[in-house]
Amino acid sequence: MFLTSEHLRQLIGYRKPALQRRWLAENGYSFDVRADGRPVVSRSYYESRHEDVPVARSSGFNLAALDEVG
């Protein structure tokens, strides 16, 4: 399985295949190129690169406390 075109766009920030390929190469990603020029990134490769990235946690703000003001 591969990342979808939308996933690549969200990851990279570019829609044009040439810019996507350049970004992937500059950031050390392994990818193939389809016949139409679009880059292809294996989902398992992507997940293995990002498995050690910590998940964003809550900011710790207690927004319910704002209801008590006043």
Phi, psi and omega in degrees: 000153183233159173294143178285165177302322179293319177298317178298317179299318179292320179294314190267321181095359179243149176263327184288129181304321180298319179290323176297315179298317180298315180298314180301315181295316181294335182257014172074023179275143173272130180206159173251169179237127178287168180301332180273004177094353181284139177286150180233124180241127178295134179299319181294324177296313179302313181296323179293328178288334187247010183289336181266002180283124181294146178282137180299136180253168178301147180291345180090356179287138178258089182293337178294335179295334179295332179293337183273350181283138175108000000 
